[in-house]
Amino acid sequence: MVYTNDPANRRIALTLGGPVEAFASMTPRFVRLAASVEDFRSEQVVVIIPSDAHSFSIIATRQVPMGDNAPFAHRLEQDEQRGERVYRLVVENRQRHTGSYYGTIYLSTDHPRRKELSINVHGYIAPPLSTGSGAP
């Protein structure tokens, strides 16, 4: 919206369009970790490939929340496929109690126009299965 001092046209709605060039391919775009209290092990891999037009390196990572009590942990692996640099961000659940959590992993790059990428993390740990007789 554009606001003007013209009494006849106080607000003007603008629509902009144009090509958008991806900085990198990130698959998937966010992390979902699901597990149960009994088997809390869960992990997901995000594959990050810099675009040809925006070559960059990931120089550091950090996560929020962080520390020994963080509900998830991550590690970054680097590889090369068909001459392209490929990063694999492995995110693992660490929470052992029922509930859900949210967080973000930040990837610092050496690119002058895009210093940081972020990936959201959502985790859910299900309660234990009922051990009742199950009779109707």
N, C-alpha and C positions, 0 to 999 in steps of 0.2 A: 504494500500500500504506500502511496505517496500522498502526503497531506499538503494542501496548498492554502493560500489566503484568498483564492477565488471563491466568492460566495456561491456561485453556481456549480462549482466542482471542488468541494472541500477534500474529497478523497478520490483518488484514481487508482484502480487496481492494475498492476503491471504483471505481465507474464513474460519471463525470459526463457530462451531456449538456446541450445547449442550442443556441440559434441563435448562429451566428458571423457577424458583419457584416464584410464586407471593407472594409479601409481604402482600398484602391485596386485597380484592375484593372491587372495587369501581364502582358503577353502578348509573348513567352513568359516563363516564370518564371525561366529561366536562359539563358545564352548558350553556344552551341557553335560554334566556328570551326574549319573544316576546310579545308586547302589542301595544296598540294604545294610542294616546294622550287622547282620550275620556275615555278609560278604561285602565289606566296604571298599574293595578294590575296584576302581573304575578309572579309565584314562581315555583321553581323546587327543588326536594329533591334528594340528593345524598346519597345512602346507602353505608356505609363503614363497612366492616367486616374483622377484622384481621385474617390472615391465622393461622392455627394450629401451624405451624412451627415458626411463628414470632409474638407471642403474644405481644401486646403493648397497651398502653392507649394514647389517645389524651389529652394532658395536656394544650394546649393553641391554639387559632386561631388568625389570623390577616389577613387583606385583603389590597390589593393595587388596586385602590385608597381607602383611608379611610377618615373618618371625616363626618361632618354633610352634606357636599355637595356630598358625594359619590353616584354614580348612582345605587348602590345596597347595600343591607345589608344581613347579615347572622346570623344564630344562630345554635348551635350544641346541639343536643339532644342525650342522651345515653339510651340504653335499653338492654334487654337480651332476646334472642330467643333461645329456646332449649339448654340452657346452654352456648350459645355464646354471647359475647359482640357485640352489634350492635350500630353503630353511624348513626345518620341522620343529614346531613348538609342541612338546609333549607336556600335557597337563594331567596331573594325577590327583585324585581325591585323597585327602588325609583325614577327613572328619569321620569319627567313629560313633557319633551319636545322632539320633533322629533329628531331622530338621532340614532347612534349606539355607543356602548362603549365596552371596553375590560377591564378586570381586572383579578386578581388572588387571590385565598384564600389559605393561607398557614396553614397547620395543624402541630403543633409541637407534636412529640411523645416522649415517654420515652424509646424507643428502642435504644440500643447503636450503632447499625449499620445503622439505618435509622432515623435520627433526625427530618426529615420534609417530608411531603407530600404536593403536590400542586394540585389545581384544577383551570383550566382556566374558566373564565366567559365571555360570549359574550351576549350583550343585543341589541335589536333593538326596537325602538319606532316608529311606523308608523304614518304618518301624518293623519290629520282628513279626514274622508270620504267626498267626494263632496256632497253638498246638492242641486245640480242643479236639474232641472226638469227631466232629464234623457230621454227626448223625442228625438227620432232619427231625 
